[in-house]
Amino acid sequence: MYGPKSGLGFVAVAAILSLLLGIFIGQRSSSSSSKLPEAAHLRVKRCDSQGGYEVEERSQLQKLVEDRWESEQHLNKDILDLINTTNLRNNLKELSSRPILAGTERDNELARMIQQRFVESGFDSSELVPYDVLLSYPNQSNPNLITIHDGSDKVVFTSRFKEEVLHKDDGDPEFIHSYAAYSPPGDIKTKPGTGLIYVNYATIEDFDKLEELGIDVAGHLVIARFGKIFRGNKVTIAQERNATGIILFSDPNDVAATGTSPADVYPNSFWIPGSGMQRGTTYDGLGDPLTPGWPSTRDAYRLDEKDVVLPKIPCQPIGYDDAREILKKLGGPSPSRRVEGMVLKKSVTTLGPQLLDEFRDHSIRLQSHNSLRITKSYNVIGTIKGEVEPDRYVLYGNHRDAWGYGSIDPSSGTAEMLEVARVFGELKKKGWRPRRTMVFCSWGAEEFGLMGSTEWVEDHVNKLQDRSVAYINTDGCVSGPNLQVAASPLMWDPIKKITKLVPGVSDGETVYDEWAADFALQNKSQPVIGTLSASSDHTGFMFYCGIPSLDRHFGFDTSKYDIDIYPSYHTGYETFYLVDKFLDPNYRILQGCGRMSALLLKYFSDSAVIPYSLSKMAETIEENLVRLKANGVGERLVQIYNKFPVLEEAVTNFTQSINKFVKRIEQTKDTMGPMLLRAVNDQMMKLEQTFILPPGLPGRPLERHAIFAPSLYDAYGTSAFPGISDLLFRINTSKDKVKKEQRKETLRRHISDVTIVLQRAARFLEDFQFI
């Protein structure tokens, strides 16, 4: 709080600092006035008469305090015009022409190509950064299979291990067989006539419902559909319930909602046929499993593989055609009203573990032949050095690897990033530089467990926490027509501002107009932005470092289709043809992605006062505290820990502190001198870091954000006050009295920790000399 406690008021301090610095700069300038102007003193200015740019000289003081975002609006418009749909299409075609599995020669080839593109764009640096990480691969000569054996042990059914080739460009011989990464090798065979149980989405609630029916999965294979939660959590939950293995498949209601006939699916629509299989990791951690918390450099100490927490039971994904063949053999009880939500239309009428009488001598076998291998994976890091604050970073990243062709995830995002790099390179060649340094990142091995980004964050954590303004993530940019955004609340207002500047990608004047119209159909007065999950490379920046982050993409219209993810996700049908023919044939959506990313980069790089939405942080914390306390949970928390009300007081104090700080900024931002401007920006830049718990959330050392983080039971989900909600869930579901009391004690300590974090955050925004 600047005014009341300070002997010198906020404005007075600004004036004195500005005067002193101005005198110093003036003396330096006068001593060298006979020299030609240096590049660092120049501003790019459009010269309309020539259709190009001219360079305008500025004083050092002007350079230090100028808001380049506001003064260079002409460049903002030019950036919109320069993002080119033909370039985007060409980028996507090149990137998705062959499979891009992490650690393969094709992956390395694309890393070198991206590095060279950054060089050609005129970046100040472009480097390959290797890490040696533990990856998991199938045996291409001995595929993983699900088989059914009759009474004489004859194989009467064998699952597919690769998609049926339905389009001329989709049959690359290097395309990886269907597998679940980090699933161990194993050979599980049921007893004749029994041994397989349908467990719906394999959530905790699903297993609990089966238990209510008297169905115990211990010692049995289970089969589940993808969706609702991260596949790795499905494996973990099944393992904790002592299942012997798990088969996963895509529900045709999710991936072929309009029908499964050839006319209704790929290559005739964006829905997928019955041989489509979702590959993916089952590793429920972040970064290299062998070097948790530390970068996996060449000489790093590594854990022994036997000491690493990886799945213990085999898992294998299959297509829905094969799933039907298996499910229709199930006997056992029919779903009751209590579990009718578990019914898979036309496929599941009984749950197992018994098979139907006609298959009483049949057995079901799961064979997995995966293996682990330490593999070199490359990040590509390119920079455009900042003119005024080169030690302040605005980061923009996407992963490069895919489970197949990856036309959506990740190559639509990489195609966009390459075009944005080209555009800023063009501006740089004409004399422009950003105020702050722009960092472009192409991450390796994201699909296996956010490997490249996590290792790089662990390698540079101190520098990143000291210097980073924001991280902008682009992953699968184009999978549908509707904008979907998740971010730190500090970035909610900025993304709304930017979408109001970007032309619409369908029939609206701006992207914001289209976005608002989508939410109006849901009776929302404005677009709703969510907080982040651990689904992509923003994870290390946001949840480990406390760097404000944002992730956005265009996804499916959820008012039309009640699905979690686009149908071709991680399958052999996620191809260039799919995007080019069905999802974005005019490349206007991809152009919209590029325009948003470019303007966001410039907004955070060039605004004099970093444009965080501080008030949204306070509002969101307050709203989520109300949600946490709903339905009697608040009273329950007070019963467990009578100091819980102190946390509520801390939230109120934090909100008051935010409001006072925002008011001071609004009153003085146009008169700040350079030193005070820098100091105020640093306060805001590090605010999110005050929420970081050094030891991490309870049981989660690599997820350290006390206020926003993924749910313990779903890495794809998001949770506010995650440690409190997860511990309370574990207390409520625990049947062991000793463990229940231990978890209550952990909860008490965690509530205290979160309270202190919020109290620190409130004090952090006070005037600088007050500690």
C-alpha positions as a printed Julia matrix, in Angstrom:
771×3 Matrix{Float64}:
   0.0     0.0     0.0
   1.84    2.98   -1.32
   0.37    6.13    0.16
  -0.51    5.71    3.83
   2.65    3.94    5.06
   5.24    5.74    2.95
   7.03    8.89    3.98
   7.24    9.73    0.29
   4.02    9.13   -1.63
   3.78    6.88   -4.65
   3.74    9.8    -7.11
   6.53   11.66   -5.35
   8.81    8.63   -5.48
   8.07    8.27   -9.18
   8.86   11.92   -9.87
  12.15   11.9    -7.97
  13.35    8.65   -9.55
  12.4     9.88  -13.0
  14.19   13.2   -12.49
  17.39   11.58  -11.26
  17.44    9.02  -14.03
  16.59   11.69  -16.6
  19.55   13.82  -15.51
  21.84   10.79  -15.71
  20.61    9.79  -19.14
  20.78   13.39  -20.36
  24.42   13.63  -19.34
  25.23   10.38  -21.12
  23.34   11.47  -24.24
  25.02   14.89  -24.49
  28.47   13.35  -24.32
  27.8    11.26  -27.41
  25.51   13.55  -29.4
  27.84   13.65  -32.37
  27.5     9.91  -32.97
  25.03    8.25  -35.31
  21.89    6.98  -33.54
  22.21    3.41  -32.28
  19.66    0.73  -33.19
  18.57    0.56  -29.56
  17.34    4.17  -29.82
  15.15    3.63  -32.87
  11.46    2.97  -33.38
   9.91    1.44  -36.46
   7.32    3.72  -37.99
   5.2     2.9   -41.0
   5.7     5.13  -44.02
   2.43    4.77  -45.94
   3.6     6.82  -48.9
   6.26    4.23  -49.66
   4.35    1.19  -48.46
   7.18    0.34  -46.09
   8.77    1.49  -42.82
  11.01    4.27  -41.66
  13.03    4.46  -38.47
  12.34    7.2   -35.92
  14.99    8.21  -33.4
  14.03    8.29  -29.72
  15.77    9.44  -26.59
  16.85    6.89  -24.01
  14.22    8.15  -21.58
  11.46    7.82  -24.17
  12.61    4.31  -24.92
  12.5     3.3   -21.25
   8.97    4.5   -20.48
   7.21    4.29  -23.84
   4.25    1.95  -24.23
   5.13    0.44  -27.59
   1.88   -1.51  -27.76
  -0.07    1.76  -27.82
   2.35    3.78  -29.93
   2.78    1.09  -32.62
  -0.84    0.26  -33.37
   0.0     0.32  -37.06
   2.32   -2.64  -36.49
  -0.44   -4.53  -34.7
  -2.6    -4.17  -37.8
   0.28   -5.19  -40.05
   0.84   -8.33  -37.98
  -2.78   -9.34  -38.58
  -2.32   -8.85  -42.32
   0.98  -10.71  -42.46
  -0.29  -14.02  -41.03
  -0.73  -15.91  -44.29
  -3.08  -18.85  -44.86
  -1.01  -20.3   -47.71
   2.07  -20.4   -45.48
   0.04  -22.02  -42.72
  -1.24  -24.74  -45.04
   2.26  -25.4   -46.4
   3.67  -25.59  -42.88
   1.0   -28.04  -41.78
   1.45  -30.23  -44.85
   5.2   -30.44  -44.3
   4.93  -31.14  -40.59
   2.24  -33.85  -40.82
   3.45  -35.68  -43.93
   5.06  -38.45  -41.84
   4.72  -39.79  -38.28
   6.55  -37.74  -35.6
   7.09  -40.12  -32.69
   9.42  -38.59  -30.09
  13.03  -39.68  -30.32
  12.81  -40.92  -33.9
  14.83  -39.6   -36.81
  11.75  -37.8   -38.18
  11.34  -35.97  -34.87
  15.0   -34.94  -34.92
  14.71  -33.91  -38.56
  11.85  -31.55  -37.73
  13.79  -30.14  -34.77
  16.62  -29.21  -37.13
  14.13  -27.76  -39.63
  12.5   -25.56  -36.97
  15.91  -24.4   -35.74
  16.8   -23.41  -39.3
  13.47  -21.6   -39.77
  14.23  -19.49  -36.71
  17.65  -18.68  -38.18
  16.12  -17.75  -41.53
  13.63  -15.5   -39.74
  16.54  -13.51  -38.33
  16.26  -14.59  -34.71
  19.09  -13.51  -32.42
  19.6   -17.1   -31.29
  18.33  -20.53  -32.28
  19.62  -23.64  -30.59
  18.95  -27.33  -30.15
  18.81  -28.32  -26.48
  19.07  -32.08  -25.84
  17.87  -34.1   -22.86
  18.26  -37.85  -22.33
  14.87  -39.1   -21.16
  13.28  -42.48  -20.47
  10.77  -43.25  -23.21
   8.59  -46.28  -23.9
   8.1   -48.01  -27.25
   6.2   -51.04  -28.56
   7.83  -53.95  -30.33
   7.17  -53.34  -34.02
   7.88  -56.98  -34.88
   5.77  -58.38  -32.03
   2.64  -56.23  -31.64
   0.51  -55.95  -28.53
  -2.71  -57.93  -28.91
  -6.0   -58.86  -27.31
  -7.01  -62.38  -28.27
  -9.93  -64.68  -27.45
  -9.28  -68.42  -27.15
 -11.85  -71.2   -27.33
 -11.88  -74.33  -25.18
  -9.15  -75.94  -27.25
  -7.02  -72.81  -26.9
  -7.54  -71.95  -30.54
  -7.45  -68.22  -31.21
 -10.9   -67.21  -32.43
 -10.41  -63.44  -32.28
  -7.37  -61.15  -32.61
  -7.49  -57.4   -32.16
  -6.03  -54.98  -34.67
  -2.76  -53.28  -33.78
  -2.89  -50.67  -36.54
  -5.62  -48.68  -38.28
  -7.08  -49.74  -41.57
  -5.65  -47.52  -44.32
  -8.57  -45.62  -45.85
  -6.85  -42.73  -47.63
  -3.91  -42.83  -50.01
  -1.5   -40.83  -47.83
  -2.2   -42.61  -44.54
  -0.19  -45.82  -44.84
   3.29  -44.8   -43.75
   5.27  -47.96  -42.89
   6.87  -46.22  -39.88
   3.52  -45.52  -38.23
   3.7   -46.86  -34.69
   1.59  -49.82  -33.58
  -1.15  -49.22  -31.07
   0.18  -49.13  -27.51
  -0.03  -47.35  -24.18
   3.35  -45.85  -23.36
   4.96  -46.98  -20.08
   2.53  -49.88  -19.8
   4.79  -52.76  -18.75
   5.25  -55.94  -20.75
   2.86  -58.63  -19.63
   0.82  -61.66  -20.62
  -2.53  -61.86  -18.83
  -4.99  -64.64  -19.6
  -8.33  -65.09  -17.87
  -9.73  -68.35  -16.64
 -12.24  -70.02  -19.0
 -15.66  -68.39  -18.9
 -14.75  -65.52  -16.59
 -12.23  -62.79  -15.84
 -13.27  -59.61  -17.7
 -15.25  -56.72  -16.18
 -16.59  -53.61  -17.9
 -15.76  -50.57  -15.74
 -17.23  -47.71  -17.78
 -14.73  -44.77  -17.69
 -12.64  -46.38  -14.94
 -13.16  -43.5   -12.52
 -13.16  -43.99   -8.77
 -16.92  -43.54   -8.82
 -17.3   -46.28  -11.44
 -15.34  -48.77   -9.39
 -17.35  -47.81   -6.31
 -20.61  -48.46   -8.19
 -19.4   -51.9    -9.18
 -18.51  -52.6    -5.57
 -22.08  -51.65   -4.59
 -23.26  -54.33   -7.03
 -20.97  -56.87   -5.39
 -18.53  -56.94   -8.33
 -14.9   -57.09   -7.23
 -12.35  -56.38   -9.98
  -9.44  -57.84   -8.02
  -7.71  -60.56  -10.03
  -9.6   -59.73  -13.24
  -8.95  -57.91  -16.49
 -11.04  -54.75  -16.88
 -12.18  -52.96  -20.01
 -13.01  -49.23  -20.05
 -13.8   -46.49  -22.49
 -11.65  -43.42  -22.99
 -12.94  -40.11  -21.65
 -13.78  -38.18  -18.49
 -10.29  -38.56  -16.96
  -6.69  -38.98  -18.1
  -5.89  -42.51  -19.31
  -2.99  -42.77  -16.86
  -5.39  -42.16  -13.97
  -7.58  -44.99  -15.28
  -4.62  -47.36  -15.14
  -3.62  -46.18  -11.67
  -7.13  -46.58  -10.27
  -7.53  -50.05  -11.81
  -4.14  -51.02  -10.39
  -5.12  -49.78   -6.92
  -8.24  -51.97   -7.14
  -5.97  -54.96   -7.92
  -7.08  -55.5   -11.52
  -4.58  -57.55  -13.52
  -4.71  -55.42  -16.67
  -6.85  -52.89  -18.52
  -8.14  -52.63  -22.09
  -9.12  -49.15  -23.31
 -11.29  -48.23  -26.29
 -13.04  -45.21  -27.78
 -16.81  -45.16  -27.38
 -18.5   -44.8   -30.81
 -20.93  -42.39  -29.12
 -17.91  -40.1   -28.66
 -15.99  -40.68  -31.88
 -18.69  -41.69  -34.38
 -21.74  -39.89  -33.03
 -23.63  -39.7   -36.34
 -23.18  -43.38  -37.21
 -20.5   -45.94  -37.92
 -21.23  -46.79  -41.54
 -18.43  -45.96  -44.03
 -20.35  -42.94  -45.29
 -20.43  -41.46  -41.77
 -16.76  -41.76  -40.85
 -13.28  -40.96  -42.12
 -12.39  -40.45  -44.96
 -15.92  -39.14  -45.57
 -16.18  -37.07  -42.36
 -14.21  -36.1   -39.24
 -15.69  -39.02  -37.23
 -13.51  -42.13  -37.1
 -14.12  -45.74  -38.11
 -13.95  -48.75  -35.83
 -10.25  -49.43  -36.27
  -9.2   -46.04  -34.88
  -7.09  -46.51  -31.74
  -6.05  -43.81  -29.28
  -2.4   -44.08  -28.39
  -0.97  -42.19  -25.43
   1.07  -42.23  -22.26
  -0.02  -43.87  -19.03
   2.78  -42.22  -17.04
   1.12  -40.21  -14.29
   4.1   -37.95  -13.64
   5.86  -34.91  -15.11
   9.17  -35.02  -16.91
  11.78  -37.76  -17.05
  10.88  -40.49  -14.55
  14.56  -41.12  -13.79
  15.44  -37.53  -12.77
  12.41  -36.15  -10.88
  12.86  -32.47  -10.04
  16.18  -32.25  -11.91
  17.06  -31.86  -15.6
  17.9   -35.07  -17.44
  21.23  -33.86  -18.75
  23.8   -36.33  -20.01
  25.66  -36.65  -16.71
  22.71  -36.32  -14.32
  22.22  -38.9   -11.58
  19.43  -41.3   -12.51
  17.21  -43.52  -10.45
  17.21  -47.23  -11.11
  14.26  -48.14  -13.32
  12.96  -50.54  -10.67
  12.64  -47.61   -8.23
  10.58  -45.44  -10.57
   6.82  -45.13  -10.09
   5.4   -46.41  -13.38
   2.29  -48.49  -14.14
   2.5   -52.07  -12.83
  -0.31  -53.59  -14.89
  -0.42  -53.86  -18.69
  -2.75  -51.66  -20.68
  -3.69  -51.85  -24.35
  -5.89  -49.56  -26.49
  -8.13  -50.99  -29.2
 -10.72  -49.7   -31.67
 -14.45  -49.79  -31.06
 -15.04  -52.55  -33.62
 -12.79  -54.87  -31.63
 -14.28  -53.67  -28.35
 -17.75  -54.7   -29.54
 -16.52  -58.21  -30.32
 -15.23  -58.54  -26.77
 -18.06  -56.8   -24.92
 -20.83  -58.8   -26.56
 -19.42  -61.93  -24.93
 -19.83  -60.58  -21.4
 -22.34  -62.12  -19.03
 -22.82  -61.32  -15.37
 -25.3   -58.85  -13.88
 -27.05  -56.16  -15.9
 -26.51  -52.53  -14.89
 -29.06  -51.38  -12.34
 -30.5   -47.9   -12.12
 -27.61  -46.96   -9.87
 -25.15  -47.67  -12.68
 -27.25  -47.12  -15.76
 -24.89  -44.3   -16.73
 -22.33  -47.03  -17.34
 -24.31  -48.49  -20.23
 -22.58  -48.3   -23.58
 -25.35  -48.23  -26.16
 -25.67  -51.37  -28.29
 -22.55  -52.89  -26.73
 -22.9   -53.37  -22.97
 -25.92  -55.01  -21.45
 -23.98  -56.96  -18.82
 -20.87  -56.15  -16.81
 -19.01  -59.44  -16.28
 -16.87  -60.97  -14.94
 -18.63  -64.05  -16.29
 -18.9   -64.63  -20.02
 -22.17  -65.71  -21.63
 -22.98  -69.41  -21.43
 -22.04  -70.02  -25.06
 -18.52  -68.74  -24.29
 -18.1   -70.47  -20.92
 -14.95  -72.27  -22.15
 -13.42  -69.14  -23.73
 -10.53  -67.11  -22.31
  -9.4   -63.57  -23.0
  -5.71  -62.76  -23.25
  -3.83  -59.43  -23.16
  -0.23  -59.49  -24.43
   2.01  -56.43  -24.16
   5.62  -56.25  -25.37
   6.58  -52.64  -24.62
  10.08  -51.71  -23.51
  11.83  -48.71  -21.96
  14.75  -46.88  -23.53
  16.75  -43.77  -22.61
  16.49  -41.6   -25.69
  17.87  -38.22  -26.7
  15.1   -35.69  -27.33
  15.61  -32.12  -28.5
  14.0   -28.82  -27.64
  14.44  -25.92  -30.03
  14.77  -22.5   -28.37
  14.79  -19.32  -30.47
  14.93  -15.74  -29.2
  14.33  -12.2   -30.4
  16.25  -10.04  -27.95
  14.34   -7.28  -26.2
  15.41   -3.71  -26.85
  14.61   -2.23  -23.44
  14.3    -5.18  -21.06
  16.24   -8.04  -22.63
  16.2    -9.84  -19.27
  12.4   -10.12  -19.26
  10.96  -13.05  -21.21
   7.64  -13.59  -22.93
   7.61  -17.27  -23.89
   5.6   -18.96  -26.63
   5.76  -22.71  -27.06
   4.38  -25.91  -28.5
   5.52  -29.49  -28.58
   6.67  -31.11  -31.8
   6.16  -34.84  -31.28
   2.99  -36.83  -32.0
   1.72  -40.4   -31.76
   1.21  -40.41  -35.51
   0.92  -37.75  -38.18
  -0.26  -35.27  -35.58
  -1.99  -32.86  -37.93
  -4.01  -31.38  -35.06
  -1.96  -32.28  -32.0
   0.6   -30.72  -32.23
   1.3   -29.72  -35.82
  -1.53  -27.22  -36.22
   0.1   -25.34  -33.34
   3.61  -25.73  -34.77
   2.43  -24.54  -38.2
   1.07  -21.45  -36.47
   4.26  -20.89  -34.47
   6.46  -21.05  -37.57
   4.3   -18.44  -39.3
   4.35  -16.16  -36.24
   8.15  -16.53  -36.16
   8.34  -15.54  -39.84
   6.18  -12.45  -39.26
   8.21  -11.16  -36.31
  11.37  -11.95  -38.26
  10.13   -9.72  -41.08
   9.51   -6.87  -38.65
  12.93   -7.34  -37.06
  14.66   -7.18  -40.45
  13.05   -3.75  -40.94
  14.45   -2.41  -37.69
  11.83   -3.36  -35.11
  12.56   -5.02  -31.8
  10.22   -5.86  -28.91
  10.61   -4.12  -25.57
  11.08   -7.48  -23.83
  12.71  -10.65  -25.16
  10.49  -13.08  -27.05
  11.34  -16.78  -26.57
  10.01  -19.34  -29.06
  10.04  -22.96  -27.84
   9.55  -26.23  -29.73
   9.35  -28.94  -27.08
  10.4   -32.57  -27.49
   8.65  -35.68  -26.13
   5.61  -33.9   -24.69
   3.33  -36.83  -25.41
   5.23  -39.13  -23.07
   4.85  -36.89  -20.01
   5.7   -33.26  -20.87
   9.36  -34.29  -21.06
  11.05  -31.5   -23.01
   9.34  -28.56  -21.36
   9.61  -30.01  -17.85
  13.33  -30.77  -18.2
  14.01  -27.29  -19.58
  12.05  -25.67  -16.75
  13.96  -27.76  -14.2
  17.21  -26.75  -15.94
  16.42  -23.01  -15.84
  13.99  -22.67  -12.93
  15.81  -19.84  -11.15
  16.26  -17.77  -14.28
  12.69  -18.39  -15.42
  11.17  -17.41  -12.08
  13.32  -14.29  -11.99
  12.72  -13.13  -15.57
   9.53  -14.57  -17.08
   6.5   -12.37  -17.75
   4.19  -14.99  -19.29
   4.06  -18.31  -21.12
   1.68  -18.75  -24.08
   1.01  -22.35  -25.09
  -0.3   -23.52  -28.42
  -0.93  -27.22  -28.89
  -3.72  -28.64  -31.04
  -4.88  -25.28  -32.34
  -7.53  -26.53  -34.77
  -9.92  -29.35  -33.91
 -13.2   -27.49  -34.35
 -14.77  -24.03  -34.77
 -15.22  -22.86  -31.16
 -12.6   -20.98  -29.18
 -11.75  -22.52  -25.81
  -9.36  -20.82  -23.38
  -7.8   -21.8   -20.08
  -5.33  -19.55  -18.28
  -4.08  -18.01  -15.11
  -6.66  -15.38  -14.13
  -3.87  -12.83  -14.62
  -4.25  -13.43  -18.38
  -8.04  -13.47  -18.67
  -8.52   -9.81  -19.59
  -5.59   -9.77  -22.03
  -6.94  -12.67  -24.09
 -10.36  -11.04  -24.25
  -8.78   -7.79  -25.42
  -6.78   -9.56  -28.11
  -9.75  -11.55  -29.44
 -11.59   -8.24  -29.95
  -8.79   -7.19  -32.33
  -8.59  -10.42  -34.37
 -10.99  -10.81  -37.32
 -13.53  -13.61  -36.94
 -12.73  -17.07  -38.29
 -16.28  -17.89  -39.39
 -19.09  -15.34  -39.67
 -18.4   -12.88  -36.85
 -16.68   -9.52  -37.09
 -14.11  -10.54  -34.49
 -13.05  -13.74  -32.76
 -14.47  -12.29  -29.56
 -17.89  -11.82  -31.19
 -17.92  -15.49  -32.25
 -16.67  -16.59  -28.86
 -19.35  -14.61  -27.04
 -22.03  -15.95  -29.39
 -21.0   -19.53  -28.55
 -21.47  -18.86  -24.84
 -24.71  -16.96  -25.42
 -26.16  -20.26  -26.66
 -25.32  -21.61  -23.18
 -27.09  -18.64  -21.55
 -23.79  -17.03  -20.58
 -23.48  -13.25  -20.79
 -19.81  -13.45  -21.8
 -17.16  -16.06  -22.62
 -16.06  -18.25  -19.73
 -12.35  -18.88  -19.27
 -11.2   -21.84  -17.19
  -8.12  -22.41  -15.11
  -5.41  -24.7   -16.44
  -5.05  -28.48  -16.22
  -1.82  -30.46  -16.65
  -2.61  -31.43  -20.23
   0.21  -29.64  -22.06
   3.53  -27.81  -21.83
   2.3   -24.87  -19.78
   2.32  -27.25  -16.79
   5.9   -26.7   -15.65
   5.7   -22.95  -16.08
   2.4   -22.53  -14.26
   2.38  -25.22  -11.59
   6.09  -25.59  -10.84
   7.37  -22.03  -11.35
   4.28  -19.88  -10.86
   4.65  -18.13  -14.23
   1.31  -16.83  -15.57
   0.34  -19.09  -18.47
  -2.34  -19.44  -21.11
  -3.51  -22.24  -23.4
  -6.12  -21.83  -26.12
  -7.47  -23.73  -29.09
 -10.49  -24.0   -31.33
 -12.44  -27.12  -30.39
 -15.71  -28.89  -31.03
 -19.06  -27.22  -30.53
 -20.07  -28.68  -27.19
 -23.65  -27.48  -27.69
 -23.87  -29.98  -30.57
 -21.6   -32.77  -29.4
 -21.12  -33.9   -25.8
 -17.57  -35.15  -26.26
 -14.35  -34.59  -24.31
 -11.91  -34.49  -27.22
 -11.92  -34.51  -31.0
 -12.62  -37.98  -32.47
  -9.3   -38.63  -34.26
  -7.2   -37.77  -31.2
  -3.92  -39.75  -31.21
  -5.16  -42.12  -33.94
  -3.97  -42.93  -37.42
  -6.75  -40.76  -38.8
  -5.4   -37.48  -37.43
  -4.01  -36.51  -40.83
  -3.35  -33.5   -43.04
  -6.28  -34.63  -45.17
  -8.59  -34.44  -42.14
  -7.74  -30.79  -41.46
  -7.53  -29.8   -45.12
 -10.83  -31.43  -46.08
 -13.06  -31.11  -43.01
 -11.79  -29.06  -40.08
 -10.27  -25.93  -41.62
 -10.22  -26.07  -45.43
  -9.76  -22.3   -45.8
  -7.22  -22.13  -42.92
  -9.07  -19.22  -41.37
  -9.15  -20.92  -37.96
  -5.42  -21.58  -38.08
  -4.92  -17.99  -39.21
  -6.97  -16.85  -36.21
  -4.72  -18.89  -33.92
  -1.62  -17.29  -35.37
  -3.06  -13.81  -35.13
  -4.03  -14.28  -31.49
  -0.62  -15.66  -30.57
   1.25  -12.91  -32.39
  -0.76  -10.12  -30.79
  -0.56  -11.71  -27.34
   3.2   -11.93  -27.72
   3.44   -8.3   -28.74
   0.98   -7.14  -26.06
   3.0    -8.7   -23.24
   6.33   -7.84  -24.85
   5.64   -4.2   -25.68
   3.23   -2.84  -23.06
   5.09   -0.57  -20.64
   2.96   -1.75  -17.7
   2.54   -5.52  -17.96
  -1.18   -5.93  -18.75
  -2.14   -8.53  -16.15
  -5.76   -8.72  -15.0
  -4.98   -8.53  -11.27
  -8.6    -8.08  -10.22
  -9.55  -11.32  -11.96
  -7.08  -13.2    -9.77
  -8.75  -11.93   -6.61
 -12.28  -12.51   -7.96
 -11.46  -16.07   -9.08
  -9.93  -17.04   -5.74
 -12.96  -15.68   -3.9
 -15.4   -17.48   -6.21
 -13.55  -20.77   -5.87
 -13.46  -20.49   -2.1
 -17.25  -20.16   -2.16
 -17.47  -23.28   -4.35
 -15.12  -25.17   -2.05
 -17.3   -24.38    0.97
 -20.6   -25.29   -0.73
 -22.82  -28.2     0.31
 -21.61  -28.23    3.87
 -17.92  -28.63    3.0
 -17.03  -25.37    4.75
 -18.52  -26.61    8.01
 -16.76  -29.92    7.58
 -13.42  -28.15    7.11
 -13.99  -26.1    10.28
 -14.7   -29.35   12.17
 -11.41  -30.77   10.98
  -9.41  -27.57   11.54
 -10.86  -24.74   13.58
  -8.47  -22.24   12.0
  -9.98  -22.65    8.54
 -11.76  -19.25    8.97
  -8.31  -17.63    9.05
  -7.85  -18.8     5.45
 -11.13  -17.1     4.56
  -9.85  -13.89    6.17
  -6.62  -14.2     4.17
  -8.6   -14.38    0.92
 -10.51  -11.22    1.9
  -7.28   -9.4     2.77
  -5.71  -10.5    -0.53
  -8.66   -9.08   -2.45
  -8.4    -5.77   -0.62
  -4.67   -5.62   -1.3
  -5.24   -6.3    -5.01
  -7.89   -3.6    -5.24
  -5.64   -1.0    -3.62
  -2.71   -1.93   -5.83
  -4.81   -1.74   -9.01
  -6.13    1.68   -7.99
  -2.59    2.99   -7.44
  -1.48    1.67  -10.82
  -4.39    3.32  -12.61
  -3.65    6.65  -10.93
   0.08    6.7   -11.7
   0.83    4.5   -14.72
   1.09    7.47  -17.12
   3.57    9.34  -14.91
   5.83    6.51  -13.75
   9.53    6.92  -14.28
  11.56    3.99  -15.61
  12.82    2.72  -12.26
   9.43    2.71  -10.62
   7.88    1.19  -13.75
  10.35   -1.66  -13.55
   9.73   -2.2    -9.85
   5.95   -2.24  -10.19
   6.15   -4.66  -13.12
   8.34   -6.95  -11.05
   5.79   -6.96   -8.25
   3.05   -8.02  -10.63
   5.27  -10.47  -12.52
   6.13  -12.35   -9.33
   2.68  -12.28   -7.75
   1.73  -15.74   -9.07
   4.97  -17.1    -7.61
   3.81  -16.24   -4.1
   1.37  -19.16   -4.46
   4.19  -21.69   -4.95
   4.73  -24.17   -2.11
   8.44  -25.15   -2.1
   7.78  -28.84   -1.2
   4.81  -29.01   -3.57
   1.23  -30.03   -2.96
   0.78  -32.97   -0.55
   2.31  -35.99   -2.29
   3.02  -33.99   -5.46
   6.45  -32.33   -5.35
   6.36  -31.25   -9.02
   2.99  -29.51   -8.75
   3.54  -26.63   -6.37
   0.76  -24.09   -7.02
  -1.34  -23.86   -3.86
  -4.36  -22.2    -5.49
  -4.74  -23.66   -8.99
  -3.51  -27.09  -10.13
  -4.8   -30.28  -11.75
  -6.84  -32.7    -9.73
  -4.9   -35.56   -8.17
  -7.34  -38.02   -9.76
  -7.46  -36.45  -13.23
  -4.44  -34.74  -14.79
  -6.74  -33.43  -17.52
  -9.01  -31.81  -14.94
  -8.45  -28.61  -13.03
  -9.03  -27.74   -9.42
  -8.93  -24.67   -7.18
  -7.44  -25.19   -3.73
  -6.37  -28.6    -5.08
  -4.58  -29.84   -1.99
  -7.58  -29.15    0.23
 -10.14  -30.74   -2.09
  -7.99  -33.81   -2.82
  -7.19  -34.43    0.85
 -10.82  -34.0     1.85
 -11.84  -36.51   -0.83
  -9.29  -39.01    0.46
 -10.49  -38.52    4.03
 -14.12  -39.03    3.05
 -13.4   -42.19    1.05
 -10.89  -43.76    3.43
 -12.02  -46.86    5.31
  -8.83  -47.08    7.35
  -9.22  -45.09   10.59
  -5.48  -44.62   11.04
  -5.02  -43.3     7.5
  -8.07  -41.1     7.89
  -6.57  -39.41   10.95
  -3.19  -39.06    9.25
  -4.85  -37.36    6.29
  -6.75  -35.02    8.59
  -3.46  -33.95   10.14
  -1.97  -33.41    6.68
  -5.04  -31.36    5.76
  -4.67  -29.16    8.84
  -1.07  -28.43    7.96
  -1.92  -27.77    4.32
  -4.72  -25.33    5.22
  -2.18  -23.49    7.35
   0.29  -23.43    4.45
  -2.3   -22.05    2.03
  -3.33  -19.41    4.57
   0.27  -18.24    4.94
   0.72  -18.2     1.15
  -2.31  -15.92    0.76
  -1.13  -13.66    3.57
   2.26  -13.37    1.88
   0.59  -12.56   -1.45
  -1.39   -9.72    0.13
   1.76   -8.24    1.71
   3.72   -8.7    -1.52
   1.75   -5.88   -3.15
   2.58   -3.35   -0.44
   5.05   -0.53   -1.04
   8.58   -1.76   -1.71
  10.34   -0.74    1.5
   7.87   -2.6     3.7
   8.75   -6.23    4.35
